[in-house]
Amino acid sequence: MLNNKFGWYLISCIFLFEGVASFLGYKVYFKYSGGWKNVGYDYSLYITIAGLIIGYYAYNLKEKPQKHTKCPTCKETFNYNELENGKCPYCKDVDTVDIEEYYKQYPKERDDK
Ligand SMILES: [Zn+2]
């Protein structure tokens, strides 16, 4: 679900906001402990740091570009991001090939389609 940068940035912002707000003495809403509460500075700090870590994570999260690969054995086309190490899930230990590369290697198959 949260594989996109925006989602993580949003969570980071919520944490930072809550951290700063609670640090300034505002009540912070806790979904799991039943509502609005005042928290200690240690907890404010904890939320703020968590927010920073999540923000840092979001910053470093690279949005994977869509990349399609094709299995030379079963001729199935895949989204590379869904594969494990680029291996074909149907054929054991067969590396899928980048679709552009694939058609360079097998130009005939492109014509067939
Ligand atoms: Zn295959």
Backbone and ligand atoms as CSV (ligand in chain L), in Angstrom:
chain,resi,resn,atom,element,x,y,z
A,1,MET,N,N,0.833,-1.193,0.000
A,1,MET,CA,C,0.000,0.000,0.000
A,1,MET,C,C,0.876,1.254,0.000
A,2,LEU,N,N,1.777,1.326,0.970
A,2,LEU,CA,C,2.592,2.531,1.056
A,2,LEU,C,C,3.939,2.356,0.373
A,3,ASN,N,N,3.891,2.171,-0.915
A,3,ASN,CA,C,5.148,2.028,-1.616
A,3,ASN,C,C,5.484,3.312,-2.357
A,4,ASN,N,N,4.737,4.350,-2.071
A,4,ASN,CA,C,5.050,5.596,-2.758
A,4,ASN,C,C,5.571,6.650,-1.784
A,5,LYS,N,N,6.357,7.508,-2.336
A,5,LYS,CA,C,6.999,8.569,-1.578
A,5,LYS,C,C,5.984,9.441,-0.846
A,6,PHE,N,N,4.951,9.793,-1.550
A,6,PHE,CA,C,3.968,10.728,-1.004
A,6,PHE,C,C,3.371,10.217,0.301
A,7,GLY,N,N,3.023,8.942,0.322
A,7,GLY,CA,C,2.436,8.343,1.514
A,7,GLY,C,C,3.351,8.447,2.720
A,8,TRP,N,N,4.625,8.168,2.496
A,8,TRP,CA,C,5.595,8.230,3.589
A,8,TRP,C,C,5.841,9.663,4.035
A,9,TYR,N,N,5.863,10.579,3.089
A,9,TYR,CA,C,6.017,11.992,3.437
A,9,TYR,C,C,4.856,12.457,4.305
A,10,LEU,N,N,3.677,11.974,3.943
A,10,LEU,CA,C,2.479,12.348,4.684
A,10,LEU,C,C,2.582,11.865,6.135
A,11,ILE,N,N,2.991,10.612,6.308
A,11,ILE,CA,C,3.141,10.057,7.656
A,11,ILE,C,C,4.208,10.828,8.423
A,12,SER,N,N,5.286,11.107,7.735
A,12,SER,CA,C,6.364,11.868,8.350
A,12,SER,C,C,5.854,13.214,8.841
A,13,CYS,N,N,5.065,13.884,8.009
A,13,CYS,CA,C,4.518,15.197,8.365
A,13,CYS,C,C,3.612,15.099,9.587
A,14,ILE,N,N,2.794,14.042,9.623
A,14,ILE,CA,C,1.885,13.864,10.762
A,14,ILE,C,C,2.698,13.681,12.049
A,15,PHE,N,N,3.724,12.852,11.973
A,15,PHE,CA,C,4.582,12.623,13.145
A,15,PHE,C,C,5.264,13.913,13.575
A,16,LEU,N,N,5.824,14.626,12.629
A,16,LEU,CA,C,6.530,15.869,12.954
A,16,LEU,C,C,5.565,16.879,13.556
A,17,PHE,N,N,4.400,16.965,12.956
A,17,PHE,CA,C,3.391,17.905,13.430
A,17,PHE,C,C,2.986,17.570,14.864
A,18,GLU,N,N,2.717,16.289,15.099
A,18,GLU,CA,C,2.312,15.861,16.440
A,18,GLU,C,C,3.443,16.060,17.441
A,19,GLY,N,N,4.649,15.769,16.985
A,19,GLY,CA,C,5.811,15.936,17.858
A,19,GLY,C,C,5.963,17.381,18.295
A,20,VAL,N,N,5.919,18.272,17.334
A,20,VAL,CA,C,6.100,19.701,17.624
A,20,VAL,C,C,4.921,20.231,18.444
A,21,ALA,N,N,3.723,19.816,18.043
A,21,ALA,CA,C,2.526,20.279,18.756
A,21,ALA,C,C,2.551,19.844,20.214
A,22,SER,N,N,2.917,18.581,20.441
A,22,SER,CA,C,2.934,18.092,21.815
A,22,SER,C,C,4.056,18.749,22.612
A,23,PHE,N,N,5.127,19.076,21.914
A,23,PHE,CA,C,6.250,19.750,22.561
A,23,PHE,C,C,5.821,21.137,23.032
A,24,LEU,N,N,4.957,21.751,22.255
A,24,LEU,CA,C,4.466,23.089,22.602
A,24,LEU,C,C,3.320,23.043,23.608
A,25,GLY,N,N,2.985,21.821,24.029
A,25,GLY,CA,C,1.975,21.700,25.076
A,25,GLY,C,C,0.578,21.406,24.584
A,26,TYR,N,N,0.454,21.193,23.273
A,26,TYR,CA,C,-0.864,20.839,22.756
A,26,TYR,C,C,-1.125,19.365,22.991
A,27,LYS,N,N,-2.383,19.036,23.043
A,27,LYS,CA,C,-2.729,17.624,23.213
A,27,LYS,C,C,-2.569,16.907,21.875
A,28,VAL,N,N,-2.184,15.674,21.983
A,28,VAL,CA,C,-1.953,14.873,20.793
A,28,VAL,C,C,-2.975,13.745,20.761
A,29,TYR,N,N,-3.461,13.507,19.599
A,29,TYR,CA,C,-4.477,12.458,19.472
A,29,TYR,C,C,-3.834,11.081,19.324
A,30,PHE,N,N,-4.243,10.172,20.167
A,30,PHE,CA,C,-3.769,8.800,20.075
A,30,PHE,C,C,-4.930,7.885,19.756
A,31,LYS,N,N,-4.843,7.325,18.617
A,31,LYS,CA,C,-5.926,6.473,18.167
A,31,LYS,C,C,-6.104,5.256,19.075
A,32,TYR,N,N,-4.986,4.706,19.526
A,32,TYR,CA,C,-5.062,3.423,20.213
A,32,TYR,C,C,-5.129,3.540,21.732
A,33,SER,N,N,-4.926,4.730,22.260
A,33,SER,CA,C,-5.048,4.837,23.709
A,33,SER,C,C,-6.182,5.790,24.079
A,34,GLY,N,N,-7.085,5.964,23.153
A,34,GLY,CA,C,-8.336,6.603,23.507
A,34,GLY,C,C,-8.356,8.112,23.560
A,35,GLY,N,N,-7.939,8.766,22.507
A,35,GLY,CA,C,-8.226,10.182,22.399
A,35,GLY,C,C,-7.076,11.139,22.623
A,36,TRP,N,N,-7.444,12.358,23.001
A,36,TRP,CA,C,-6.476,13.437,23.086
A,36,TRP,C,C,-5.776,13.438,24.438
A,37,LYS,N,N,-4.456,13.512,24.388
A,37,LYS,CA,C,-3.697,13.464,25.635
A,37,LYS,C,C,-2.526,14.417,25.594
A,38,ASN,N,N,-2.153,14.847,26.783
A,38,ASN,CA,C,-0.894,15.567,26.902
A,38,ASN,C,C,0.212,14.543,27.099
A,39,VAL,N,N,1.313,14.768,26.456
A,39,VAL,CA,C,2.418,13.824,26.615
A,39,VAL,C,C,3.650,14.565,27.126
A,40,GLY,N,N,4.556,13.796,27.665
A,40,GLY,CA,C,5.788,14.390,28.186
A,40,GLY,C,C,6.724,14.787,27.059
A,41,TYR,N,N,7.711,15.577,27.415
A,41,TYR,CA,C,8.689,16.032,26.421
A,41,TYR,C,C,9.455,14.868,25.797
A,42,ASP,N,N,9.700,13.853,26.612
A,42,ASP,CA,C,10.432,12.699,26.081
A,42,ASP,C,C,9.649,12.058,24.940
A,43,TYR,N,N,8.342,12.000,25.135
A,43,TYR,CA,C,7.527,11.396,24.091
A,43,TYR,C,C,7.448,12.298,22.865
A,44,SER,N,N,7.370,13.615,23.102
A,44,SER,CA,C,7.374,14.569,21.990
A,44,SER,C,C,8.624,14.384,21.142
A,45,LEU,N,N,9.717,14.258,21.848
A,45,LEU,CA,C,11.001,14.084,21.179
A,45,LEU,C,C,11.011,12.794,20.370
A,46,TYR,N,N,10.441,11.769,20.978
A,46,TYR,CA,C,10.383,10.462,20.346
A,46,TYR,C,C,9.572,10.530,19.044
A,47,ILE,N,N,8.418,11.194,19.100
A,47,ILE,CA,C,7.576,11.310,17.898
A,47,ILE,C,C,8.305,12.132,16.827
A,48,THR,N,N,8.942,13.212,17.273
A,48,THR,CA,C,9.644,14.078,16.324
A,48,THR,C,C,10.753,13.315,15.619
A,49,ILE,N,N,11.515,12.552,16.405
A,49,ILE,CA,C,12.606,11.773,15.810
A,49,ILE,C,C,12.045,10.728,14.845
A,50,ALA,N,N,10.956,10.089,15.262
A,50,ALA,CA,C,10.315,9.105,14.379
A,50,ALA,C,C,9.903,9.774,13.069
A,51,GLY,N,N,9.353,10.980,13.184
A,51,GLY,CA,C,8.951,11.734,11.995
A,51,GLY,C,C,10.115,12.035,11.091
A,52,LEU,N,N,11.230,12.411,11.704
A,52,LEU,CA,C,12.434,12.721,10.927
A,52,LEU,C,C,12.967,11.479,10.221
A,53,ILE,N,N,12.933,10.355,10.951
A,53,ILE,CA,C,13.430,9.103,10.361
A,53,ILE,C,C,12.554,8.703,9.176
A,54,ILE,N,N,11.244,8.798,9.364
A,54,ILE,CA,C,10.329,8.439,8.273
A,54,ILE,C,C,10.518,9.388,7.087
A,55,GLY,N,N,10.704,10.680,7.406
A,55,GLY,CA,C,10.947,11.662,6.350
A,55,GLY,C,C,12.222,11.351,5.589
A,56,TYR,N,N,13.242,10.956,6.331
A,56,TYR,CA,C,14.523,10.594,5.725
A,56,TYR,C,C,14.355,9.362,4.836
A,57,TYR,N,N,13.589,8.423,5.338
A,57,TYR,CA,C,13.306,7.209,4.575
A,57,TYR,C,C,12.574,7.553,3.279
A,58,ALA,N,N,11.562,8.410,3.409
A,58,ALA,CA,C,10.792,8.825,2.229
A,58,ALA,C,C,11.694,9.529,1.222
A,59,TYR,N,N,12.588,10.359,1.753
A,59,TYR,CA,C,13.500,11.109,0.892
A,59,TYR,C,C,14.395,10.171,0.086
A,60,ASN,N,N,14.798,9.090,0.736
A,60,ASN,CA,C,15.707,8.150,0.080
A,60,ASN,C,C,14.989,7.089,-0.739
A,61,LEU,N,N,13.686,7.039,-0.561
A,61,LEU,CA,C,12.919,6.038,-1.286
A,61,LEU,C,C,12.897,6.396,-2.758
A,62,LYS,N,N,13.385,5.510,-3.540
A,62,LYS,CA,C,13.387,5.764,-4.973
A,62,LYS,C,C,12.137,5.153,-5.582
A,63,GLU,N,N,11.415,5.980,-6.265
A,63,GLU,CA,C,10.251,5.454,-6.951
A,63,GLU,C,C,10.753,4.653,-8.137
A,64,LYS,N,N,10.411,3.395,-8.096
A,64,LYS,CA,C,10.900,2.529,-9.158
A,64,LYS,C,C,10.180,2.821,-10.455
A,65,PRO,N,N,10.923,3.054,-11.491
A,65,PRO,CA,C,10.255,3.252,-12.772
A,65,PRO,C,C,9.694,1.925,-13.266
A,66,GLN,N,N,8.630,2.021,-13.988
A,66,GLN,CA,C,8.038,0.813,-14.555
A,66,GLN,C,C,9.011,0.232,-15.570
A,67,LYS,N,N,9.287,-1.025,-15.396
A,67,LYS,CA,C,10.203,-1.661,-16.318
A,67,LYS,C,C,9.643,-3.035,-16.649
A,68,HIS,N,N,9.556,-3.310,-17.897
A,68,HIS,CA,C,8.995,-4.591,-18.291
A,68,HIS,C,C,10.069,-5.524,-18.807
A,69,THR,N,N,9.923,-6.753,-18.385
A,69,THR,CA,C,10.878,-7.765,-18.826
A,69,THR,C,C,10.096,-8.949,-19.383
A,70,LYS,N,N,10.796,-9.738,-20.133
A,70,LYS,CA,C,10.148,-10.880,-20.766
A,70,LYS,C,C,10.987,-12.121,-20.504
A,71,CYS,N,N,10.283,-13.221,-20.260
A,71,CYS,CA,C,10.988,-14.475,-20.021
A,71,CYS,C,C,11.282,-15.142,-21.359
A,72,PRO,N,N,12.545,-15.447,-21.608
A,72,PRO,CA,C,12.873,-16.067,-22.898
A,72,PRO,C,C,12.351,-17.495,-23.018
A,73,THR,N,N,12.003,-18.123,-21.880
A,73,THR,CA,C,11.544,-19.508,-21.925
A,73,THR,C,C,10.039,-19.613,-22.145
A,74,CYS,N,N,9.250,-18.945,-21.290
A,74,CYS,CA,C,7.800,-19.075,-21.416
A,74,CYS,C,C,7.159,-17.897,-22.155
A,75,LYS,N,N,7.992,-16.901,-22.531
A,75,LYS,CA,C,7.535,-15.747,-23.321
A,75,LYS,C,C,6.537,-14.857,-22.585
A,76,GLU,N,N,6.526,-14.992,-21.279
A,76,GLU,CA,C,5.617,-14.205,-20.463
A,76,GLU,C,C,6.249,-12.834,-20.185
A,77,THR,N,N,5.437,-11.798,-20.189
A,77,THR,CA,C,5.940,-10.455,-19.907
A,77,THR,C,C,5.630,-10.098,-18.452
A,78,PHE,N,N,6.597,-9.474,-17.785
A,78,PHE,CA,C,6.420,-9.138,-16.369
A,78,PHE,C,C,6.745,-7.686,-16.098
A,79,ASN,N,N,6.235,-7.222,-14.962
A,79,ASN,CA,C,6.668,-5.955,-14.415
A,79,ASN,C,C,7.887,-6.278,-13.549
A,80,TYR,N,N,9.022,-5.735,-13.904
A,80,TYR,CA,C,10.268,-6.108,-13.244
A,80,TYR,C,C,10.196,-5.943,-11.730
A,81,ASN,N,N,9.499,-4.912,-11.262
A,81,ASN,CA,C,9.434,-4.637,-9.828
A,81,ASN,C,C,8.742,-5.736,-9.033
A,82,GLU,N,N,7.956,-6.531,-9.727
A,82,GLU,CA,C,7.231,-7.588,-9.029
A,82,GLU,C,C,8.017,-8.897,-9.006
A,83,LEU,N,N,9.159,-8.891,-9.654
A,83,LEU,CA,C,9.946,-10.119,-9.709
A,83,LEU,C,C,11.012,-10.127,-8.624
A,84,GLU,N,N,11.412,-11.333,-8.269
A,84,GLU,CA,C,12.498,-11.467,-7.319
A,84,GLU,C,C,13.807,-11.621,-8.076
A,85,ASN,N,N,14.645,-10.618,-7.969
A,85,ASN,CA,C,15.927,-10.596,-8.676
A,85,ASN,C,C,15.775,-10.774,-10.181
A,86,GLY,N,N,14.633,-10.393,-10.682
A,86,GLY,CA,C,14.421,-10.472,-12.126
A,86,GLY,C,C,14.215,-11.866,-12.667
A,87,LYS,N,N,13.975,-12.817,-11.755
A,87,LYS,CA,C,13.770,-14.204,-12.206
A,87,LYS,C,C,12.314,-14.431,-12.583
A,88,CYS,N,N,12.117,-15.282,-13.547
A,88,CYS,CA,C,10.765,-15.634,-13.953
A,88,CYS,C,C,10.106,-16.480,-12.858
A,89,PRO,N,N,8.899,-16.100,-12.433
A,89,PRO,CA,C,8.244,-16.880,-11.369
A,89,PRO,C,C,7.742,-18.244,-11.836
A,90,TYR,N,N,7.629,-18.425,-13.127
A,90,TYR,CA,C,7.127,-19.694,-13.643
A,90,TYR,C,C,8.247,-20.683,-13.965
A,91,CYS,N,N,9.311,-20.147,-14.538
A,91,CYS,CA,C,10.425,-21.018,-14.900
A,91,CYS,C,C,11.477,-20.895,-13.811
A,92,LYS,N,N,11.985,-21.991,-13.375
A,92,LYS,CA,C,12.966,-21.943,-12.303
A,92,LYS,C,C,14.295,-21.386,-12.782
A,93,ASP,N,N,14.779,-20.360,-12.036
A,93,ASP,CA,C,16.099,-19.793,-12.291
A,93,ASP,C,C,16.328,-19.318,-13.714
A,94,VAL,N,N,15.287,-18.786,-14.298
A,94,VAL,CA,C,15.461,-18.185,-15.618
A,94,VAL,C,C,15.389,-16.676,-15.452
A,95,ASP,N,N,16.423,-15.990,-15.893
A,95,ASP,CA,C,16.432,-14.543,-15.819
A,95,ASP,C,C,15.556,-13.972,-16.918
A,96,THR,N,N,14.701,-13.025,-16.518
A,96,THR,CA,C,13.914,-12.348,-17.540
A,96,THR,C,C,14.785,-11.271,-18.176
A,97,VAL,N,N,14.441,-10.897,-19.372
A,97,VAL,CA,C,15.242,-9.948,-20.131
A,97,VAL,C,C,14.445,-8.670,-20.326
A,98,ASP,N,N,15.120,-7.551,-20.192
A,98,ASP,CA,C,14.483,-6.267,-20.458
A,98,ASP,C,C,13.798,-6.306,-21.815
A,99,ILE,N,N,12.577,-5.819,-21.859
A,99,ILE,CA,C,11.758,-5.996,-23.064
A,99,ILE,C,C,12.424,-5.424,-24.328
A,100,GLU,N,N,13.083,-4.295,-24.164
A,100,GLU,CA,C,13.765,-3.702,-25.325
A,100,GLU,C,C,14.916,-4.587,-25.780
A,101,GLU,N,N,15.668,-5.058,-24.770
A,101,GLU,CA,C,16.783,-5.952,-25.077
A,101,GLU,C,C,16.292,-7.238,-25.720
A,102,TYR,N,N,15.165,-7.682,-25.186
A,102,TYR,CA,C,14.606,-8.943,-25.665
A,102,TYR,C,C,14.309,-8.882,-27.158
A,103,TYR,N,N,13.662,-7.786,-27.561
A,103,TYR,CA,C,13.298,-7.678,-28.972
A,103,TYR,C,C,14.501,-7.375,-29.860
A,104,LYS,N,N,15.570,-6.882,-29.231
A,104,LYS,CA,C,16.800,-6.730,-30.005
A,104,LYS,C,C,17.402,-8.108,-30.282
A,105,GLN,N,N,17.245,-8.975,-29.276
A,105,GLN,CA,C,17.788,-10.322,-29.426
A,105,GLN,C,C,16.920,-11.189,-30.334
A,106,TYR,N,N,15.609,-10.966,-30.206
A,106,TYR,CA,C,14.691,-11.774,-31.002
A,106,TYR,C,C,13.779,-10.861,-31.815
A,107,PRO,N,N,14.335,-10.198,-32.793
A,107,PRO,CA,C,13.527,-9.233,-33.557
A,107,PRO,C,C,12.344,-9.885,-34.263
A,108,LYS,N,N,12.449,-11.145,-34.520
A,108,LYS,CA,C,11.373,-11.862,-35.214
A,108,LYS,C,C,10.082,-11.859,-34.410
A,109,GLU,N,N,10.224,-12.030,-33.071
A,109,GLU,CA,C,9.031,-12.143,-32.238
A,109,GLU,C,C,8.240,-10.832,-32.193
A,110,ARG,N,N,8.964,-9.741,-32.352
A,110,ARG,CA,C,8.258,-8.450,-32.373
A,110,ARG,C,C,7.377,-8.382,-33.619
A,111,ASP,N,N,7.898,-8.869,-34.709
A,111,ASP,CA,C,7.144,-8.840,-35.954
A,111,ASP,C,C,5.923,-9.749,-35.907
A,112,ASP,N,N,6.035,-10.815,-35.112
A,112,ASP,CA,C,4.936,-11.757,-35.020
A,112,ASP,C,C,3.705,-11.125,-34.367
A,113,LYS,N,N,3.943,-10.162,-33.478
A,113,LYS,CA,C,2.843,-9.627,-32.687
A,113,LYS,C,C,1.987,-8.642,-33.467
L,1,ZN,ZN,ZN,9.358,-18.144,-17.755
